[in-house]
Amino acid sequence: MILQDFLGVIYDVESMGAHLSAIDQTFFMVMLVESATDIDRDSHLLFLMAKTYSDVSNEYMIDQIAGLAGVLTLQNDADRDAYVKGVASKSRTTSIKVKELAAERQKTYESANSNRQEQYMKFIEEGMIQEELNILGGIGVGRR
C-alpha cells in the first residue's frame, strides 16, 4: 500500500465530516509502521553496503593499486615474478580480511534490524493497548 492510499482514505473520511474509527486508526498505524520498517531496514542496509565499500576501498584497494606502480621499476623477470607472487599473497590475505569485515557488518545489520523490529512491535502494542483503553473508557467499564 502506498502513502497516497493511506492519505486518500483518511482524506475521504474527513471530507465527509467523519473521523476514522479506533479500529481503522490501528489498521493504518500498523500499515504505516510496516512501511516505515521496510524503508528503515532497506536504508540501513544501503548505508552499511556503502560504508563497507568505502572502507574496503580506502583500506585495501587504494594501497594495492598504488603498489602496482612498483612493478614498472623492476629490471628483470625474477624480480617481477617475486613481486607478482607477493601481490597474490597479499590479495589472498586482503580477501580474507574483506570477508571477515563483510561478515561483521552482516551481524551488525541483523542485530540492528532485530532491535528495530522489537521497537516497532512495542510501538504497535502500546498503540493497541491505548486503543483498547479508549474503547473501554468510552463505554463506562470501571466507572462509577
C-alpha positions in Angstrom: 0.0 0.0 0.0 1.5 3.4 -0.9 1.3 6.6 1.0 -1.4 8.0 -1.3 -3.7 5.1 -0.5 -3.4 5.9 3.3 -3.9 9.6 2.8 -6.7 9.2 0.3 -8.8 7.1 2.6 -8.2 9.4 5.5 -9.0 12.4 3.4 -12.2 10.9 2.1 -13.4 10.1 5.6 -12.5 13.5 6.9 -14.2 15.2 3.9 -17.4 13.5 4.8 -17.2 15.1 8.3 -16.4 11.8 9.9 -13.5 10.5 11.9 -11.6 7.3 11.5 -12.7 4.7 14.0 -10.2 3.4 16.5 -10.0 0.1 14.6 -9.3 2.0 11.3 -6.7 4.1 13.1 -5.0 1.0 14.4 -5.1 -0.6 11.0 -3.5 2.4 9.3 -0.9 2.7 12.1 0.1 -0.9 11.6 0.3 -0.5 7.8 2.4 2.7 8.2 4.7 1.0 10.7 5.2 -1.9 8.3 6.1 0.5 5.5 8.4 2.5 7.8 10.0 -0.7 8.9 10.7 -1.7 5.3 12.1 1.7 4.5 14.2 1.7 7.7 15.6 -1.8 7.0 16.4 -1.0 3.4 18.1 2.3 4.1 20.2 0.8 6.9 21.3 -2.0 4.6 22.2 0.5 1.9 24.2 2.6 4.4 26.2 -0.5 5.6 26.8 -1.5 2.0 28.1 1.9 1.1 30.2 2.1 4.3 31.7 -1.3 3.7 32.5 -0.4 0.0 34.2 2.8 1.2 36.1 1.1 4.0 37.3 -1.7 1.7 38.4 0.8 -1.0 40.2 3.0 1.4 41.9 0.4 3.5 42.8 -2.3 0.9 42.3 -1.4 -2.7 44.0 2.0 -2.9 47.2 0.7 -1.5 47.2 -2.3 -3.9 46.6 0.0 -6.9 49.3 2.4 -5.8 51.7 -0.6 -5.3 51.3 -1.7 -8.9 53.4 1.3 -10.0 56.4 -0.5 -8.3 56.3 -3.2 -11.0 57.4 -0.7 -13.6 60.7 -0.1 -11.8 61.7 -3.8 -11.7 64.5 -4.6 -14.0 64.3 -8.4 -14.6 61.8 -11.2 -14.8 62.9 -12.8 -11.5 62.1 -9.6 -9.6 58.8 -9.3 -11.5 57.8 -12.9 -10.6 58.6 -12.3 -7.0 56.6 -9.1 -7.0 53.6 -10.8 -8.6 53.8 -13.7 -6.0 53.9 -11.1 -3.2 50.9 -9.3 -4.6 49.0 -12.6 -5.0 49.7 -13.5 -1.4 48.7 -10.0 -0.2 45.5 -10.3 -2.3 44.6 -13.6 -0.5 45.2 -12.0 2.9 43.1 -9.0 1.9 40.3 -11.2 0.6 40.1 -12.9 4.0 40.0 -9.6 5.8 37.3 -8.3 3.5 35.2 -11.5 4.0 35.6 -11.0 7.8 34.6 -7.4 7.5 31.5 -8.3 5.5 30.5 -11.0 8.0 30.9 -8.5 10.8 28.8 -5.9 9.0 26.1 -8.6 8.3 25.9 -9.4 12.0 25.7 -5.7 12.8 22.9 -5.3 10.3 20.9 -8.3 11.6 21.3 -7.2 15.2 20.2 -3.6 14.5 17.3 -4.9 12.3 16.1 -7.2 15.1 16.3 -4.4 17.7 14.3 -2.1 15.5 11.7 -4.7 14.8 11.2 -5.1 18.6 10.9 -1.3 18.9 8.2 -1.2 16.2 6.3 -4.1 17.7 6.4 -2.4 21.1 5.1 0.8 19.5 2.2 -1.1 17.8 1.4 -3.0 21.1 1.3 0.3 23.1 -1.0 1.8 20.5 -3.3 -1.2 20.6 -3.4 -1.1 24.4 -4.2 2.6 24.3 -6.9 2.0 21.8 -8.5 -0.7 24.0 -8.3 1.6 27.0 -10.0 4.3 25.0 -12.8 1.9 23.9 -13.3 0.6 27.4 -13.3 4.1 28.9 -15.9 5.2 26.3 -18.4 2.5 27.3 -18.1 3.2 31.1 -16.4 0.0 32.1 -14.9 0.5 35.6 -16.6 3.9 36.1 -18.9 4.6 38.9 
